[in-house]
Amino acid sequence: MGKEIVYLPYPNFFMRIITAFSFCTVITLLVFLYSPNNDVVMSSADIPSASQAQIDDFKLTNDFLLGVKANDPVAATPGHSEQDGTWKLLTTDKRNFAGIFNRYGTEEEVHNSYDWNLLIDPFDPFDYIYNKALENPGKTRKEWPGCIDYAKQMQHCDAKDYNSQNCMWAEISPYHIFLNTNKWFKGTHECHCHEGAFLQRGDTLAVYGFPVTDDEHGYNPEIHPAQQLWFRYKEKTNKQKDTYFLFFIQDASARFGSWVASPVYGQFLVPFRAKPSVINPLTYQPVTMTIKIAEKYDVVTKNFTAYSDDADDGYSHALVVDGKTLVIVNEGQSDEDNKALGIRFTDIVKRPDGTIQGYVQISMVLGNYDTAPVGVCVLELEVVRSKQPVIANPRPR
């Protein structure tokens, strides 16, 4: 009688596991090979050398603009040098401007609108705007604002308390719904001695807009409309990270015509730098930026692919130089938020010592052609500095 052959299930069971594993491996490999590469990859040998002007601008941005600068990508140059018979351009383009925040108020204007009035004591690099206004032959400097000493902020809140410092107004009239419901700046019934909910006296405030003279106030210099403004979110800022609120606003007062006509284009640029040759990929943690949309009205970036397209696919973007990741940018985890912002790496140059510097560019477009000028986009930006024995990213003032 022959031996009975017993067929056990185990060999077949293991073969199924091996087959399934192989199938999964193949699928994973195919996905890896055919998935979009969510990195911008560069070689330092192909990166152009930095000019002294680029190095100086990088330093100015970090030292005086809180580590953020603004830009109008279409370089909108007004067809008219004045608006409403009141505001005359001091420069032919928009400028970055920053200083110490002194006080804030709202003031009723035409067309049922209110201005945000933000008084700023300029940093030295921006005094040229004030000085340019002094050249105006129609100036009546006695009407120009001075700063108000903090100790006197709540005594009179008017010209009685002006000192001799060269304070300037930055002004913008936001969409009335945003004006009345936003959490950052409340209406003050034309009292101008207030702070913001997140911005206090003595903080640094940066703005971007047209430098003008206001003929109704002795030709005093202003940034008006100040279409972009930004400051630190101090409660979320510490030694390792900076957090900001970034505002892009279309003036809704109907006083500035072509200067604010839909659509309006705006960018924020956030600097970074690192030296690839000394980075140890096993211990280096790159600069990481996280961008959230805190509030928005009439953001139409998705209709303009030149500004909505990112540097790569997905919601996370990385810049890799010489095989080493220098910076990572994470944006909102929805298609709607993703298309509201265009994220790119720009102005990437190489310093003489091999350090790579550049900017993360955040692009937005406000205002449909057929709508009133009501566009608003407020971003919350978190910048976590790199952890490394490399170059500490410069901490802005």
C-alpha positions in Angstrom: 0.0 0.0 0.0 1.6 3.3 -1.1 2.1 6.3 1.0 -0.8 8.7 1.1 0.1 12.1 -0.3 -1.3 14.9 1.8 -1.7 18.3 0.1 -1.3 20.9 2.7 -2.7 24.5 2.1 0.4 26.3 3.3 2.5 26.3 0.1 -0.4 27.7 -1.8 -1.1 30.2 0.9 2.5 31.5 0.9 2.5 31.6 -2.9 -0.6 33.8 -2.8 1.1 36.2 -0.3 4.3 36.4 -2.5 2.2 37.0 -5.6 0.1 39.7 -3.9 3.3 41.3 -2.5 4.9 41.3 -6.0 1.8 42.8 -7.5 1.7 45.6 -4.9 5.4 46.2 -5.4 4.9 46.6 -9.2 2.0 48.9 -8.7 3.9 51.0 -6.2 6.9 51.2 -8.5 4.6 52.3 -11.4 3.0 54.9 -9.3 6.4 56.2 -8.3 7.6 56.3 -11.8 4.6 57.9 -13.3 3.5 60.2 -10.5 4.3 63.9 -10.8 7.5 64.9 -9.2 6.5 67.4 -6.5 9.9 69.0 -6.3 11.6 71.8 -8.1 15.1 70.3 -8.7 18.1 72.5 -9.6 21.9 72.3 -9.7 23.9 75.0 -8.0 26.1 75.0 -11.1 23.2 76.4 -13.1 22.1 79.1 -10.7 23.2 82.6 -11.7 25.5 84.6 -9.4 23.8 87.1 -7.1 24.3 90.8 -7.8 25.1 93.2 -5.0 21.7 94.8 -5.6 20.0 91.4 -5.0 22.0 90.8 -1.9 21.1 94.3 -0.6 17.4 93.8 -1.4 17.4 90.5 0.5 18.9 92.2 3.5 16.4 95.1 3.3 13.5 92.7 3.2 14.7 90.9 6.3 15.9 93.9 8.3 13.1 96.3 7.6 10.1 94.5 6.1 9.7 91.7 8.6 11.1 89.1 6.2 8.3 89.6 3.6 8.0 92.0 0.6 5.1 92.7 -1.8 5.0 93.1 -5.5 2.6 93.9 -8.3 3.5 91.3 -11.0 1.9 93.4 -13.9 3.8 96.5 -12.7 0.6 98.5 -12.9 1.5 102.0 -13.8 -1.5 104.3 -13.5 -2.6 106.1 -16.7 -3.3 109.2 -14.6 -1.0 110.7 -12.1 -3.8 111.9 -9.9 -7.2 110.6 -8.7 -10.3 112.4 -7.6 -8.5 115.8 -7.8 -6.9 114.9 -4.4 -4.1 112.3 -4.6 -1.1 112.9 -6.7 1.6 110.2 -7.3 5.0 110.7 -5.8 6.3 107.7 -7.7 5.1 106.0 -10.9 4.8 102.6 -9.2 3.9 101.0 -5.9 6.5 100.8 -3.2 7.2 98.7 -0.1 7.2 100.8 3.1 7.5 99.9 6.8 8.0 101.4 10.2 6.7 101.4 13.8 2.9 101.3 14.1 1.7 104.4 16.1 -2.1 104.3 16.0 -5.2 103.3 14.0 -8.7 104.5 13.2 -11.5 104.4 10.7 -12.8 107.4 8.9 -16.0 107.7 6.8 -15.5 108.5 3.2 -17.7 108.8 0.1 -19.9 106.0 -1.3 -20.7 104.6 2.1 -17.1 103.5 2.7 -14.6 103.7 5.5 -10.9 104.0 5.4 -8.5 102.1 7.6 -6.1 104.8 8.7 -2.8 103.4 9.9 -0.2 105.8 11.2 3.4 104.7 10.8 6.7 106.1 11.9 8.9 105.2 8.9 12.2 103.3 9.2 15.1 105.2 7.7 15.2 103.4 4.3 11.7 104.7 3.6 12.2 108.3 4.6 12.8 109.2 1.0 9.0 109.1 0.4 8.5 111.7 3.1 11.4 113.8 1.8 10.1 113.7 -1.7 6.8 115.1 -0.6 8.7 118.0 1.1 9.8 119.0 -2.4 6.2 119.8 -3.4 5.8 123.6 -3.7 2.2 123.4 -2.5 3.1 121.8 0.8 1.6 123.1 4.0 3.5 121.0 6.5 1.7 122.3 9.6 -1.2 120.0 8.5 0.9 117.0 8.2 0.6 114.3 11.0 3.3 113.7 13.5 3.5 110.7 15.7 1.7 110.7 19.1 3.7 109.8 22.2 2.3 106.6 23.7 1.8 108.4 27.1 -0.6 110.8 25.4 -2.4 108.4 23.2 -5.7 108.6 25.0 -5.6 112.3 26.1 -6.8 114.1 22.9 -6.0 111.8 20.0 -5.5 114.8 17.7 -3.0 117.3 16.5 -2.6 118.7 20.0 -0.4 115.7 20.8 1.6 115.4 17.6 5.4 115.4 18.1 8.0 116.2 15.5 8.5 112.7 14.2 7.7 112.1 10.5 4.7 109.8 10.8 2.8 108.9 7.6 -0.6 107.5 7.0 -1.2 104.2 5.2 -4.8 104.0 4.1 -7.2 101.6 2.4 -11.0 101.3 2.2 -11.9 97.6 2.5 -15.1 96.0 1.3 -17.8 97.0 3.8 -18.8 93.5 4.9 -15.2 92.6 5.6 -14.7 96.0 7.3 -17.6 95.3 9.7 -17.0 91.6 10.4 -13.2 91.1 10.3 -11.4 90.1 13.5 -8.2 92.2 12.9 -9.4 95.9 12.8 -12.7 97.1 14.1 -14.6 100.3 13.3 -13.6 103.1 15.7 -16.1 105.9 14.8 -13.3 108.1 13.6 -11.4 107.9 16.9 -7.8 107.4 15.8 -6.0 106.2 18.9 -6.8 102.5 18.7 -4.8 99.4 18.1 -5.7 96.3 16.2 -6.7 93.0 17.8 -3.4 91.6 16.8 -1.3 94.7 16.1 -0.3 96.9 19.0 1.5 100.3 19.3 5.2 99.8 18.8 4.9 96.8 16.5 6.4 96.8 13.0 3.9 97.3 10.3 4.7 96.9 6.6 2.6 98.0 3.6 2.7 98.2 -0.2 0.9 100.7 -2.4 1.1 104.0 -4.1 3.1 106.8 -2.5 1.0 110.0 -2.9 0.3 113.4 -1.6 -3.1 114.3 -0.3 -4.1 117.7 -1.4 -6.9 118.0 1.1 -4.3 117.8 4.0 -1.6 120.1 3.0 -0.1 117.7 0.4 1.0 115.4 3.2 2.6 112.1 2.0 0.6 108.8 2.3 0.6 105.3 1.0 -2.9 105.3 -0.4 -4.3 102.9 -1.3 -2.1 100.6 0.7 -3.3 97.4 -1.1 -1.1 95.0 0.8 -0.1 95.1 4.5 1.4 92.7 6.9 2.6 92.2 10.5 3.5 89.5 12.9 1.0 87.3 14.6 2.9 87.5 17.9 0.9 84.9 19.8 2.2 82.2 17.4 5.7 83.6 17.0 8.6 82.2 18.9 12.4 81.5 18.6 11.9 78.8 16.1 9.1 80.3 13.9 7.6 83.5 12.7 3.8 83.7 12.0 2.3 86.6 10.0 -1.0 88.0 8.8 -0.7 89.1 5.1 -3.5 91.2 3.7 -4.3 91.9 0.0 -7.2 94.3 -0.4 -8.9 96.0 -3.3 -9.9 99.6 -2.4 -13.7 99.7 -2.4 -14.3 103.4 -2.1 -14.7 104.1 -5.9 -12.2 107.0 -5.5 -9.2 105.6 -7.3 -10.5 104.5 -10.7 -8.0 102.7 -12.8 -5.6 102.4 -9.9 -7.7 99.7 -8.4 -9.8 98.5 -11.4 -10.5 94.7 -11.5 -8.6 92.6 -11.7 -5.8 93.6 -9.4 -2.7 91.4 -9.0 -0.6 91.0 -5.9 2.3 88.9 -4.7 4.0 88.3 -1.4 7.6 87.2 -1.5 9.2 85.4 1.5 13.0 85.1 1.5 15.0 82.0 2.3 18.7 81.0 2.1 20.9 78.0 2.7 24.3 76.6 1.7 23.9 73.2 0.0 27.6 72.2 0.3 27.5 72.0 4.1 24.0 70.5 4.5 23.9 67.0 6.0 20.6 65.5 4.7 20.4 63.2 7.7 20.2 66.1 10.2 19.1 69.1 8.2 15.5 70.3 8.5 14.7 72.7 5.7 12.9 76.0 6.0 9.2 75.1 6.1 6.4 77.5 5.2 2.7 76.8 5.8 0.1 79.1 4.2 -3.6 79.2 5.2 -6.3 81.4 3.8 -7.9 83.1 6.8 -10.6 85.1 4.9 -11.4 85.9 1.3 -13.9 87.7 -1.0 -13.9 87.7 -4.8 -10.5 86.0 -5.1 -10.3 85.0 -8.8 -6.8 83.7 -9.1 -8.0 80.4 -10.6 -9.1 82.3 -13.8 -5.5 83.4 -14.4 -3.3 80.4 -15.0 -0.2 82.5 -15.1 -0.7 83.3 -11.4 -2.6 80.2 -10.2 -0.2 77.5 -11.5 2.2 76.3 -8.9 5.9 75.5 -9.3 4.9 71.8 -9.2 1.8 69.6 -8.5 0.0 69.0 -5.3 -0.4 71.0 -2.1 3.2 70.7 -0.9 6.1 72.2 -2.9 9.8 71.7 -2.3 13.0 73.3 -3.8 15.9 70.8 -4.1 19.4 72.0 -4.9 22.2 69.6 -5.5 20.0 66.8 -4.1 19.3 68.6 -0.9 15.9 70.1 0.1 16.3 73.8 1.0 12.7 74.8 1.5 9.2 73.3 1.7 5.9 75.2 1.2 2.6 73.7 2.3 -0.7 75.3 1.2 -4.4 74.7 1.9 -5.6 71.1 1.5 -8.4 71.8 -0.9 -8.6 72.4 -4.6 -10.4 75.7 -4.0 -7.7 77.1 -1.7 -5.0 75.6 -3.9 -6.2 77.5 -7.0 -6.6 80.7 -5.0 -2.9 80.9 -4.6 0.0 80.4 -7.0 3.2 79.2 -5.3 6.6 79.5 -7.0 10.3 79.8 -6.2 11.7 82.9 -7.7 14.8 85.1 -7.9 17.1 82.2 -7.0 20.7 83.3 -7.1 24.0 82.1 -5.7 26.2 84.2 -3.4 30.1 84.1 -3.7 30.4 81.6 -0.8 27.9 79.2 -2.4 24.9 80.2 -0.4 21.6 80.0 -2.3 19.1 82.8 -1.7 15.7 83.2 -3.2 12.0 83.9 -2.5 8.8 81.9 -2.1 6.4 83.8 -4.3 2.6 83.8 -3.4 0.4 85.2 -6.2 -3.2 86.2 -6.0 -5.7 88.0 -8.2 -8.8 89.9 -6.9 -11.9 91.2 -8.6 -14.0 89.9 -11.5 -14.4 92.3 -14.4 -18.2 92.5 -13.8 -18.1 93.0 -10.0 -17.6 96.0 -7.8 -14.1 96.3 -6.2 -14.7 94.1 -3.2 -11.7 91.7 -3.3 -10.0 90.6 -0.1 -7.5 87.8 0.7 -6.0 87.4 4.2 -3.3 84.8 4.7 -1.8 83.3 7.8 1.8 82.4 7.1 4.0 80.3 9.3 7.7 80.2 8.7 9.7 77.6 10.6 13.4 78.3 10.3 15.8 75.6 9.4 17.4 73.5 12.1 21.0 72.9 11.2 24.6 73.8 11.7 24.4 75.6 8.4 23.2 79.2 8.0 20.5 80.4 10.3 17.8 82.1 8.3 17.9 85.7 9.2 15.3 86.6 11.8 13.5 89.8 10.7 13.0 92.7 13.0 
